[in-house]
C-alpha cells in the first residue's frame, strides 16, 4: 500500500507541476480552458499557485503525513471546483474526465496516508 501511495503521489505531483506551469504563465491550453470555462486569467494564475502548493505538499507529505493529508484535501477541493466549473458550462462527462480521474487518484492518496498514519 505504501509503495502505491508514494508512486501515485509522485505522479500527481508531476501532473500538477505541469498544470501549474501552464496556468501560471497562462499558456495557450490554459487560456483556451479558461475561456471555455469563463474564468479570468487572474483566477487561472491563482489556481496555478494552488497547484504549486499541491506539488510541494504531496512531495513533502511523503516525509510528514499530516502535510500530505492537508495537501490532498486541498487538491480534492480544487478538483470539486473544476467539476463544478465544467458542469456550469454544460460540459459532457467526457470533457471533465481528467478532473474526475485526478480526483479519484487524489482520494486514493488521501485515504492511503490516513490509513498509513494509523
Beta strands, then each sheet from edge to edge (+ up, - down):
end
